[in-house]
Amino acid sequence: MSAPIFPVPVIHHQQIPWSPHPRYPDIFFKKIVGGDENPAMSVGMVNVPPGKTIGIHTHPDSVETIYCLMGQGLLTVQNVQTPFTEGSWTAIPKGMEHGMHNATTEPLLLITLFTPPIF
């Protein structure tokens, strides 16, 4: 007798390959959950290598919630900077300018959630 099929996908992030970020050279991205799988949000994983920057940008129609899985970054919101370290999280309101820089020698790994979804 075969095992029952689990009713929803369970996927480990290591099964998803890194891709170049669509907007920022030298930044890497994994789509974890898209709007096609969850119409309420999209979830991504972002790798900011040492010395690299996600430039100042906005999301006019979505809130971006960011969680730091590993490493240390410098988060800029509305031209104000603050350290962003492992275990830190924030929610950037719609339309607010923000960016992230990794000034360390270690990778910076982030989980990003967008509500509503942007991908």
Sequence and secondary structure as in RCSB ss.txt:
>XXXX:A:sequence
MSAPIFPVPVIHHQQIPWSPHPRYPDIFFKKIVGGDENPAMSVGMVNVPPGKTIGIHTHPDSVETIYCLMGQGLL
TVQNVQTPFTEGSWTAIPKGMEHGMHNATTEPLLLITLFTPPIF
>XXXX:A:secstr
      SS    GGGS  EE SSSTT EEEEEE TTT TT EEEEEEE TT EEEEE  TT EEEEEEEESEEEE
EETTEEEEEETT EEEE TT  EEEE  SSS EEEEEEEES   
